[in-house]
Amino acid sequence: VILLTRSGKILDTDFGEKSEKPRLDFVEHVSSILRDKFKVEIKKGSPADAATYSQPHLSPGTLRLDSGDEIQYDLYMPTYGQGANTDMLKSKHEGFLEGGRIKS
């Protein structure tokens, strides 16, 4: 499993260098669990063709990164730190979203 992040780090805005109160020990702890226990490779990059890769790809393929690197995958599942992709809700549920997020 490869976790692709724009910064090459996880929890960057919640607990890392970009947060108001960084907890770098916590970030390293979670990173080490992902790497060592779950064998997740944390890689820096973004898809070069973001529009094509904003949706899951359920068959094997090759993902070209903005850096020019390529990653072979069996299954591609995009994830977003800002929240779920809710575009499909806009036309059916007016007033359901607020700033691209589900209203609470």
C-alpha positions as CSV (number, residue, x, y, z in Angstrom):
1,V,0.0,0.0,0.0
2,I,1.3,3.4,-0.9
3,L,-0.1,6.6,0.8
4,L,0.5,9.5,-1.6
5,T,0.6,12.9,0.1
6,R,1.4,16.3,-1.3
7,S,3.9,17.0,1.4
8,G,5.3,13.5,1.9
9,K,4.1,13.6,5.5
10,I,0.9,12.6,7.3
11,L,-1.2,14.6,9.8
12,D,0.7,17.7,8.7
13,T,-2.1,20.3,9.3
14,D,-3.6,18.6,12.3
15,F,-0.5,17.8,14.4
16,G,2.6,18.5,12.2
17,E,4.6,21.5,11.1
18,K,1.6,23.3,9.7
19,S,-0.5,23.1,12.8
20,E,-0.9,25.7,15.5
21,K,0.3,23.3,18.2
22,P,2.7,20.8,16.5
23,R,3.0,17.4,18.1
24,L,5.8,16.0,16.0
25,D,6.3,13.0,18.4
26,F,2.7,12.0,17.7
27,V,3.2,12.4,13.9
28,E,6.3,10.2,14.1
29,H,4.4,7.6,16.2
30,V,1.6,7.3,13.7
31,S,4.0,7.3,10.8
32,S,6.0,4.5,12.3
33,I,2.9,2.4,12.9
34,L,1.9,2.9,9.3
35,R,5.4,2.0,8.0
36,D,6.3,-0.8,10.4
37,K,3.1,-2.5,11.4
38,F,1.0,-2.0,8.3
39,K,3.8,-1.8,5.7
40,V,2.5,1.5,4.2
41,E,4.9,3.4,2.0
42,I,4.4,7.2,2.5
43,K,5.3,8.9,-0.7
44,K,5.4,12.6,-1.7
45,G,3.4,13.6,-4.8
46,S,0.2,14.3,-6.6
47,P,-1.4,12.8,-9.7
48,A,-0.2,14.7,-12.8
49,D,-3.8,14.4,-14.2
50,A,-5.8,15.3,-11.2
51,A,-9.1,15.3,-13.0
52,T,-8.8,11.7,-14.1
53,Y,-7.6,10.5,-10.7
54,S,-10.2,12.3,-8.6
55,Q,-12.3,9.1,-8.8
56,P,-11.3,5.5,-7.9
57,H,-9.8,3.2,-10.6
58,L,-10.8,-0.4,-9.9
59,S,-8.5,-2.1,-12.4
60,P,-4.6,-2.1,-12.6
61,G,-2.9,0.8,-14.1
62,T,0.0,3.4,-14.0
63,L,-0.3,6.7,-12.1
64,R,2.0,9.4,-13.4
65,L,2.9,11.9,-10.6
66,D,3.5,15.6,-11.0
67,S,7.2,14.9,-10.5
68,G,7.2,12.6,-13.5
69,D,7.6,9.5,-11.4
70,E,5.2,6.6,-12.1
71,I,3.5,4.2,-9.7
72,Q,2.0,0.9,-10.7
73,Y,-1.3,0.1,-8.9
74,D,-3.8,-2.7,-8.7
75,L,-6.4,-0.4,-7.2
76,Y,-6.4,3.4,-6.9
77,M,-8.5,5.0,-4.2
78,P,-8.2,8.8,-3.9
79,T,-8.5,10.3,-0.4
80,Y,-8.8,13.9,0.8
81,G,-7.6,15.5,4.0
82,Q,-10.2,18.2,3.6
83,G,-13.1,15.8,3.6
84,A,-15.0,13.5,1.4
85,N,-15.7,14.2,-2.3
86,T,-19.3,15.4,-2.2
87,D,-19.7,16.7,-5.7
88,M,-22.3,14.1,-6.5
89,L,-24.6,15.5,-3.8
90,K,-24.8,19.1,-5.2
91,S,-27.5,18.6,-7.8
92,K,-29.7,16.3,-5.7
93,H,-29.5,17.9,-2.3
94,E,-29.6,21.7,-2.5
95,G,-28.7,23.2,0.9
96,F,-27.0,20.0,2.0
97,L,-23.5,21.3,1.5
98,E,-21.8,24.3,3.0
99,G,-18.4,25.3,1.5
100,G,-18.1,21.9,-0.2
101,R,-18.7,20.0,3.1
102,I,-21.7,18.4,4.6
103,K,-23.5,20.7,7.0
104,S,-23.5,19.6,10.6
